[in-house]
Amino acid sequence: MSAERLEELAANLADVRKRIEAACRAAGRGVDEVALVAVTKTFPASDVRLLAELGLTDVAENRDQEARPKAAECEGLPLSWHFVGQLQTNKARSVAAYADVVESVDRPRLADALSAAAVRAGRTLRCLVQVSLDEEEGRGGAAPASVPELAGRIAAAEGLTLGGVMAVAPLGDDPAEAFARLAAVANEVRALYPDATMVSAGMSGDLEQAIACGATHVRVGTALLGGRRAIVR
């Protein structure tokens, strides 16, 4: 089964890379400007190992209780672990132990908790400010007007580095318009913090629009791994 799964993942990866290449050409950008992050939530650690075998280096999870054991199972692989889900402050210590990038920082208290946890663990976490592109509660994200202040909080925090911004296109909205709004926020952050160049945006259904608007990282799950399923270890 692992050989069959490897073949399936390789074919999916080739298709996704072709989409990224085409989107970069259309946007007049180099393909090396966009990194692919595999969203592996609900898939087993064996899939992560196969993706690493295929040369993928960035993987993302959105739930600590799933990500922590999966990262432990894949210890030693040349992977960068991204945490992309809403994060409670009481989970900061756990996430800081394995995550390399926390993309969903949306409030000062969380930045402070991650800073304390990173210092305690002797690690440095790259953090992105999650930007809310709609008014819907429960999806996380900082209001665009509050992003520069939160970015400054992260940039000044011990144990953290400011990577840039992240967002999810609102359901039912034109993703191109949403990502254009994110690009404006990203430009504002970069004007203040020139090293904060990451723009994490775009998923399986809208990666082309995200790349057209300047995304540097696209988070792809379904198009790469298939439909979500229960974890089998």
Secondary structure, 3 states (H helix, E strand, C coil): CHHHHHHHHHHHHHHHHHHHHHHHHHHCCCHHHCEEEEECCCCCHHHHHHHHHCCCCEEEECCHHHHHHHHHHCCCCCCEEEECCCCCHHHHHHHHCCCCEEEEECCHHHHHHHHHHHHHHCCCEEEEEEECCCCCCCCCCECHHHHHHHHHHHHHCCCEEEEEEECCCCCCCCHHHHHHHHHHHHHHHHHHCCCCCEEECCCCCCHHHHHHCCCCEEEECHHHHCCCCCCCC
